[in-house]
Every structure is written in C-alpha cells, then in structure tokens.
Amino acid sequence: MGKKRVLIVDDHPLFREGVKSLVERSANYQAVGEAGCGAEALALAQELKPDLVTMDVSLPDMSGIEVVRGILDLAPETRILMLSMYPKFDYVAEAFKAGAKGYVVKETTTARLIQGFDALCRGEFFVDGQVSQDLVAKLAQGAARDQALQDEKYGLLTPREQQVLRLVAEGSSTRQIAAAIELSPKTVENHRTNLMKKLDVHSKMELVKYAARLGLIDVESWR
C-alpha cells in the first residue's frame, strides 16, 4: 500500500517547511503540496485530492474553517487535521462542525502529529489536549439542526451578498468594501440591507456573530 498523500496549508512558509520535513521523515506519509492561502488550498485540493490536509485556523484571504467546508465539497473523502496556535474550545467546536476530524496545537510533538494522521486514516477523531473523544463526537454531530438552519439561510444569499457579509463582519466600512469589490457605496448598502433581511439579523454585531458561527471570520480578532 502506498504512502498517504498530505496537503499542508499554512500562511507561514517556514512552518510549512517544518511540517513537510516531519511528514517526509515518516514511514507512511508524503507531502504532495503546500498552500499559503485559502484559494490556493481549494485549488490544490481539487487538483490533488489528498488523503489528508493539515489546516491552519487563520489564513490571509479567508478563515481555515471556511476552507475546510470548501475542501470537503471538492474532495469529500479527504480527512482534515487542524494544526493551530489556538487550543480554545470555540475553535475546536467550529472546526469539527465544519467537518474537520482532528485538532492539534502547533506546539505538538512529531509523534503526536503522526498519531493524529494515523487516527484520521482509521476513521477516528483526534484531539491534542483536554477535549475528550466523546465530546468531539458530539460536536461533530451536535447542533446539526441549528447549523442546518444557518447554512440554509446562507445559501439564500447571492455570491455578492456572501462577499459583502464577510467583509462587513471583518470590520470593513462601506467605502472600503465598495473599493475592494469595485461597486458604488450605494450598491454595497443595498446588498447589506438585502442580506440582513434574508438572514433575519438587525445589527452589525448580529452579522458578526452569524459570520463567526459559520466560520467566515477569525473569531479571535473580535476578542
């Protein structure tokens, strides 16, 4: 049986190189690609269909949680191991709700990282830290009804409204959004009004909370 193929996603080249070195020294795994942003990760996942992906929580163009969902849409058989600086519960919860199967902090040992790969390849969950396997299973399965409703509402938005939602939630002003996506400020305001109606939210803070629950933004930036 050939080695399992690993895609490494992190915005720091030196860290990617370190993970690649660990993977290449292992007996059962090989690094087949590296990505420094979400868009690159999605393109490589579609092209390579890797067995495993190591995924950072924070990426320059989108959240790692958002990328997890995108990769699983493109390559449903891929197993994703979050490799993050943040061991906080809310990150773990959002990662598993999105479809990740493992969560490891970046300070972990080589042995633990490989143990995580092994567990995911056996179809198991893996967590490096205090979160129990039972709780992880509940996180992966739980809140499904509430999450489904959120995803259903998100699906009602046009691609442009989804883009405006993420930019508003990230703290961009109307003029900044207009410049970024090359629309007039009035058109941006119209998109914002329409998406708030569709999502049944009534303030910017509600928009931020909604976007955070779906993993569209880095929740740490709002702490």
C-alpha positions, 0 to 999 in steps of 0.5 A: 500500500502506498504512502498517504498523500498530505496537503499542508496549508499554512500562511507561514512558509517556514512552518510549512517547511517544518511540517513537510520535513516531519511528514517526509521523515515518516514511514507512511506519509508524503507531502504532495503540496503546500498552500499559503492561502485559502484559494490556493488550498481549494485549488490544490485540493481539487487538483490533488485530492489528498488523503489528508490536509493539515489546516491552519485556523487563520489564513490571509484571504479567508478563515481555515474553517471556511476552507475546510467546508470548501475542501470537503465539497471538492474532495469529500473523502479527504480527512482534515487535521487542524494544526493551530496556535489556538487550543480554545474550545470555540475553535475546536467546536467550529472546526469539527462542525465544519467537518474537520476530524482532528485538532492539534496545537502547533506546539505538538510533538512529531509523534503526536502529529503522526498519531493524529494522521494515523487516527484520521486514516482509521476513521477516528477523531483526534484531539491534542489536549483536554477535549475528550473523544466523546465530546468531539463526537458530539460536536461533530454531530451536535447542533446539526439542526441549528447549523442546518438552519444557518447554512440554509439561510446562507445559501439564500444569499447571492455570491455578492451578498456572501462577499459583502457579509464577510467583509462587513463582519471583518470590520470593513466600512462601506467605502472600503468594501465598495473599493475592494469589490469595485461597486458604488457605496450605494450598491454595497448598502443595498446588498447589506440591507438585502442580506440582513433581511434574508438572514433575519439579523438587525445589527452589525454585531448580529452579522458578526456573530452569524459570520463567526458561527459559520466560520467566515471570520477569525473569531479571535480578532473580535476578542 
